[in-house]
Amino acid sequence: VQRMGGEIRGYSQEGKSSCFIVCIPCEEVPLTTNPSIENLQIDRPLVSTRPPVMVVDDEAFNITVLSHYFTRMNIENIIQATNGLQAVELYKKMVMEGCPLQLVAMDLEMPVMKGKEACTRIRIFENKNKLRQCPIIIISGNCTEGEMKECLDPDGEIRALYFLKKPVKFDEIKDIMRDLYVNKS
């Protein structure tokens, strides 16, 4: 890596996980073909496994299900949080370590800090540090029209891109990932 002018960084949490970042300078190669959504294989990665995605929910079962969905799409670097405060702290930590999140799937009703407050704090942190907005998917059983409108308002405090009703199906997550990372080419 050093011979290529790059560097390696490593971060670890005892009993949790490790994150290794390899940075190698390179030139951007223009995409000459536009991949067809219909031809995507389920075992073909839809996005890079780095940077990671974060799943936030106070129910272990919901975290397991969503993590399994991402794993089925070959996204293996999945950060998990069980409340909004933990999610905000992990979000900031990942940015400071040079491994910003690619996506956040956020439940709304959680102890310690609710999802809306967590999303608002993430957006404030992004604005303060002039960061690109991380795509947020709100996942909730509370799907009133007013709730959805507030969360999806592009000028609001939360600015989520998607709002899914529990229980979430694999195809819903897969369609979102295609929309975010395949259709943008």
FENBEL-V474319 format. One record per residue. N is the residue number from 1. RES is the residue in one letter. OMEGA is omega as a letter, one per 40 degrees, with the letter a starting at -180 (none if undefined). Layout:
BEGIN
[[N & RES & OMEGA] [N & RES & OMEGA]]
END
This chain:
BEGIN
[[1 & V & i] [2 & Q & i] [3 & R & i] [4 & M & i] [5 & G & a] [6 & G & i] [7 & E & i] [8 & I & i] [9 & R & i] [10 & G & i] [11 & Y & a] [12 & S & i] [13 & Q & a] [14 & E & i] [15 & G & a] [16 & K & a] [17 & S & i] [18 & S & i] [19 & C & i] [20 & F & a] [21 & I & i] [22 & V & i] [23 & C & i] [24 & I & i] [25 & P & i] [26 & C & i] [27 & E & i] [28 & E & i] [29 & V & a] [30 & P & i] [31 & L & a] [32 & T & i] [33 & T & i] [34 & N & a] [35 & P & i] [36 & S & i] [37 & I & a] [38 & E & a] [39 & N & a] [40 & L & i] [41 & Q & a] [42 & I & a] [43 & D & i] [44 & R & a] [45 & P & i] [46 & L & i] [47 & V & i] [48 & S & i] [49 & T & i] [50 & R & e] [51 & P & a] [52 & P & i] [53 & V & i] [54 & M & i] [55 & V & a] [56 & V & i] [57 & D & i] [58 & D & i] [59 & E & a] [60 & A & a] [61 & F & i] [62 & N & i] [63 & I & a] [64 & T & a] [65 & V & a] [66 & L & i] [67 & S & i] [68 & H & i] [69 & Y & i] [70 & F & i] [71 & T & i] [72 & R & i] [73 & M & i] [74 & N & i] [75 & I & a] [76 & E & a] [77 & N & a] [78 & I & i] [79 & I & a] [80 & Q & i] [81 & A & a] [82 & T & i] [83 & N & a] [84 & G & a] [85 & L & i] [86 & Q & i] [87 & A & a] [88 & V & a] [89 & E & i] [90 & L & i] [91 & Y & i] [92 & K & a] [93 & K & a] [94 & M & i] [95 & V & a] [96 & M & i] [97 & E & i] [98 & G & a] [99 & C & a] [100 & P & a] [101 & L & i] [102 & Q & a] [103 & L & i] [104 & V & i] [105 & A & a] [106 & M & i] [107 & D & i] [108 & L & a] [109 & E & a] [110 & M & i] [111 & P & i] [112 & V & i] [113 & M & a] [114 & K & a] [115 & G & a] [116 & K & i] [117 & E & i] [118 & A & i] [119 & C & i] [120 & T & i] [121 & R & i] [122 & I & a] [123 & R & i] [124 & I & i] [125 & F & i] [126 & E & i] [127 & N & a] [128 & K & a] [129 & N & i] [130 & K & a] [131 & L & i] [132 & R & i] [133 & Q & i] [134 & C & i] [135 & P & i] [136 & I & i] [137 & I & i] [138 & I & i] [139 & I & a] [140 & S & i] [141 & G & a] [142 & N & a] [143 & C & i] [144 & T & a] [145 & E & i] [146 & G & i] [147 & E & a] [148 & M & a] [149 & K & i] [150 & E & a] [151 & C & a] [152 & L & a] [153 & D & a] [154 & P & i] [155 & D & a] [156 & G & a] [157 & E & a] [158 & I & i] [159 & R & i] [160 & A & i] [161 & L & a] [162 & Y & i] [163 & F & a] [164 & L & i] [165 & K & i] [166 & K & e] [167 & P & a] [168 & V & i] [169 & K & a] [170 & F & a] [171 & D & i] [172 & E & i] [173 & I & a] [174 & K & i] [175 & D & i] [176 & I & a] [177 & M & i] [178 & R & a] [179 & D & a] [180 & L & a] [181 & Y & i] [182 & V & a] [183 & N & a] [184 & K & a] [185 & S & none]]
END
